[in-house]
Amino acid sequence: MIWIGWRAGFVFAGLGASAILLAMFSASGAPGRSKGKLAGATAPNATTGRLYFLDTRGRQVMSANPDGSDLKMLAQAGGSPDGTAIDRASGHVYWTNMTTFREDAEGGDGPGGWAARFGPGSIERADLDGSNVTTVVPSGAALTYRPKQMTIDLRDAKLYWSDREGMRVMRSNLDGSDVETLVETGQRIEGQRGDPKDYCVGIALDLTRNEMYWTQRGDRSNDGSIRRASMSVPKGEDPARRTDIQVLFDGLPEPVDLALDPKTRTMYWTSDGGTGPAADTVSRAPMDPPAGYDSAHRKDQQILVSGLREGIGISLDLAHTRMFFTDLGGSVYTANLDGSDEKTLLSDMGGLTGIVYVDGAPAGESASAPTRQVK
């Protein structure tokens, strides 16, 4: 049986390609929204920690309390920001710019014109108060082409990110040096956008087992996937011919960002399109599939939240058993890890992408910091 609740309960079902049902989002049922204002009730422990998230339309790095209060614009991004990560000890916020917009570029419709108008992306960093913005990985296809979601390995001082049209999973040192390609799913051809099944988008790390997880988006025909492999390329192999890559899920509707709970061995992810009940949702499933599983017909996916307007970022607060997530419709949401008690914290904020929750009160951001309060 499949049950779909409007932004409240969850769906629990086997979601193979043959079991997909069409589910359309109805805007008339969406919660009321007012720009830059709280849109939901305050939850327990709501002011513990800090949220950092990105507005790709306004090209802004934003910050707020976990109840949506104390909203600030920290920094202006140098492109279209997509993924973000925090180094609290060093007082830095990192973000990817999927593209850099060429104001004077000329180009028609289609992939060639799109590539002419939007240059290769980059990775930037700022202090937690938004000051001292600097480019860490410069714009350039040789370094990174379309960087999407990112994460940070503070143990080994590394940044990890997925490069969508570059069709790669990549990493570098925290200062942007020593850029490496860890996985290569396809070959980029100038002026072409490649096969969406090869687009690497989300990224998450399991440091307890030295494994990385990533999503490959697919297109509207529900051919996205979630995969994992070692954080290092096996000896004697190369990024395009790795033998240790495991496909955990296949046939998904456009999976985007990933978050892991290694203690319970659970992975969470967002969807920003496709068709069927798993489209535009937050889902979770065991990180370790059952023996003899079929990646296209796993029956242990649990849909926690539905009806997102193209879900993008997700971040877990495991200490308080809650999660935060965003959509391109411009909202920041929170819910318990089982999808219950879901609330809209902020709405009509532009086109929201990456989000990260940091526990405690980051020392680098204070009331006296030179940030702009959003009314």
N, C-alpha and C positions, 0 to 999 in steps of 0.2 A: 504493500500500500504506500502511496505517496501522498503526503500532506504538505501543502504550501501555506504558510502563515504570513500575513503582511507585516514584515519588519518586526516580528515579535517572537515567534517560535522558531522551529527549524524543520528541515526536511531530512529524512533519513531514508536513503534508497540506494539501490544499485543503479548506476548511471552509465551503463554501456550505451554505445551508439544506437542500438536498436530500441533502447528504452527511453530515449529523449522525447519529451513532450514540449510543445511550444508554449512559452509563458511570456506574456507581454506585460511590460511595466505600465501602470496607470498613473499618470502625473497627478490626477485628481485626488489620489489617496496619499500623496506625499505629505510629510509634516510641514507646518507653516514655517517660513523662513524669513529672517530679517538680517540683513548684512551686518557682520561684525558684532552680533549680539548673541547671548546665550539662547539656545533653542530647545534645551532640554533641562530636566530637573537635575539637581546636584546629587551625586552618588556618594556613598560612604568613602572616606579617604580621598575625596575628590581633589584636594589641593596638594596631595603628596606627589612630588616629582614635577616634571616639566615636559611639555610636548613641543617638538620642533617639526614643522611641516612646510610644504612647498606649494606655491601658487604658480603654475606654469603659464597662465595667461597674463598675470601681472608681473611675472618674472621676479617673484619675491620669496625670501626666506622668512617664515613666520614663527612665532613662539606664543604659547599660552599655557595657563595652568590646566591640569587635567579635567577641570570642570568647564573649561572654555573661557574662564575669566582672565583678566590681565593680558589681553591680546596685544601683541607687538609685531611690528614689521622690523626685522633685524637688519636685513641687507637686500640690496638689489642684485639679482643674479645676472651674469654676463651672457646668458642665453635662456633656453627653455628648461628650467630645473625639473628634475624627475625623481632622483633618489637621494637620500640623505643619511648621514651617520654622524655619531657624536663620539669625540674623545674627551670625556669629562675631565680626566686627570690633567690633560694639557690645555683644557679650556677651548677646544676647537669644535666647530660644526663644519662638516664637509657636505658638498652636494655635487651631483652630476648635472651638466647642461646637455640635454639630448642634442640640441642644435645651437648654432649661433646664427642669428638672423642677419642676412645681408640686405641692408636697406636699399642699396642701389642696384641690386641684381635684377636681371631681366630673364624671363623664362616663361614658357607657356604651361599648359596643363600637362599632366602626366608625370611620370617619375623623373624625366630629365629636367623639366621646369622646377619641380619640387626640390631637386638636388641643387639647382642653381640658386634658388632663393634661400636655402638653409644650409649653411656650412657645417663641417664636422663639429661634434660637440667637444666638451672639455670637463674638467673637474676643478672646482674651486673650494676654498676654505676661508673661514673667518673666525675671529674670536667669538665666544658665545654671546657677547653683547652686540655683535654685528660689525664690529670695527675690524680694520686690517684685512680687508678682503684681498685674497691673493689667488692666482691661478696655480694649481698644483700639477695637473696634467694638461698641457696646452692643447688647443684645437689642432687637429691634424689626424687624418685617417690612419697614418702609420702608428700613432699612439693609441687613439680610440676614435671610433667613428660616430656611433649613436649611443653613448652610455646611458643606461636606464637605471634600474634599481641598484643600490650599493649597500655594502655592510663593512664592518671594520673588525679586524682581528687585533685586539690590543695585546694579546700574548706575544705575537711575533711581529707586531708593529706593521701591519699590512692593510691596505685597502683592497677590497674585492668589488667588482661590478660586472654586470652583464652589458654587452654591446649588441644592440638589437640588429640593425642592418649590417653591422660589422660581423654578426653571427659568431660571436666569441664570448667566452668567459675570461676575465682578465684580473690582474692584480698588480699592485705596485707597493713600494714603501710609502709611509705616511707623507713624505715630502714629495711624492710623485716620481721619484727616481726608480730605476729598475722595473720598468713596465714589462709584464710578461703576459703571454697568451697561454691559458691553461687548457681551454677547450675551443676547438674550431669546428663549427657545425656546417659551414658552407663557405664558398668563395665569393667575396663581394666583387661585382663588376661595376665599374664607374657608369653612372647614369641609369642603373637598374636597381630595383629594391629587393630582389632575391625572393626566395620562397619563405612565406611567413612561418612555415613549420620549423624553419631553422633559426627563427628570431629568438635570441636569448634575452630574457627580460628580468625576471626576479632572481634573487640570490640570497642564500642564507648559509650559515656555517654551523656545523656540529663539531666543536673543538674537542669534545670528549672522545670522538672517534676519528678526528682529522679528516672529516668528509665535508664536501660542499654540495648544496642542493641548488638547482636552478630550474626556472620554467622556460619552455619554448612556446611562444604564444599561439601559433597557428592563426587561422583566419575564421571567418564567420561560419565555416562548415564544421566547427568543433573538432579540430585536429591538433589541439595544443597538448603539451605533455609536461610532466615533472620528472626530473632526472637527478641522479647523484653520482659522485665519483670521489676519489681521493683528492685532497687539496694540493697534491703534487702529481705531476705527470709521471707515470710509471717509467722506470729506467729502461732505456732502449726504445721508447715510444715517442710519438710527437702529438701535439694537441689535436690534430685532425684524424689520428688513427689510434685512439685510446681504446684499450680492451676492457677497461674497468668501469665503463659507464653503464649504469643500471637505469632502465626506464621504469619508474614507479607507477606512473599513471599515463595513459594515452587516451586520445579522443575527448579531451577536455575543452570546454568553451572559453578560449582565450584566458588562460591563467596568467596572472601578473606577479604580484609581490608574494613573498614567502616569509614565514616566521616559524621558529622551531621551539618546542619545549622538550629538550633532551631528557629531562628527568622522567616524564611520562611517555617519551618516545612518540610525540604527536607533532604533526606539521599542520600549519594553517596557511591558507592562501586566498587571494582575491581573484575575481573574474571581472573583466570589463566588457564582455560582449558575448557573442555566440547566440545559440538558441537552446531552449529547454529549461528545466527548473534550476540547473546549476549555473545559468548565465547571470551575470551581474549579482554575484553573491560573495559571501565569506563561507569557506568550507574548512573542514579538518578531516584528517585520516591518520592512521598509524604510520610512522616513518618507516617501519619495517613491514613489508607486505607479507601476506600468508604464503605458506609453501605452495608451490605449483600455481601461483596466481597468473591471471591474464591481465596485463596492464590496461587493456582497453575495456575490461569488464569487471573491475574491482567492485565489490559490494559493501566496502567499509567506508565510503565517503559519507560524511555527515554535513549537510548544508545547514549552517547556523543562522545566517541572516540573508534575506533575499530582497530584491527590489532596489538595489543600488543603481545609481545613475553612472555606470561605468566605474566599478570599483578599482582602486589602484593600490594605495599604500596600506600596510598593516604592521602593527607593532604590539608586542605582548608585555603586560605588566604581571609577571608571574607571581610576585609577592602578594598582590591583591587580587589575583585570579580574574583579571580583566584584560580586554584588548581594545585597541584604538585603530580605526581605519578611516579611509578617505574615499571620495569619488570625484570624478571630473565634473559632476554637477555642482561641486563647490562646498561639500559638507564634511565635517569631522564628526565621527560617531564613536560611541563606546558601548561595550556590552560585556557581560560576563563571558568567560571562556567557553561556556556551553551555549552561547547565543542569547541567553535570557537577559532581561532588564536592559534591552537595547535602547539607547537614547541618541538624539542628535544634539551635539554640543555646540556646533557652529554651522551656519549655512550661508549660501550665496556669497562664498568667499572667492569666487573666480573658478579656476579649474585646478583642483587639488590633486597632488600626486603623492610623493613620498612622505612618510611620517615616521618619527621615532620617539619613543618614550624613554625618559631618563629618570631613574629613581632619585629621590632626595632633591635638594635645592642646589643646582649647579652654581659654583662660586663665581663663575665668569659672567653671570648675568644678574644684575641687581637693579633696584629702583632708580639708581643714579646713572645707570648705563645710558649711552647716547642712542637709545632706540626710540622709534616713533610709536606712540600709543595709538591703537586703532579704535575709533569710536563707533 
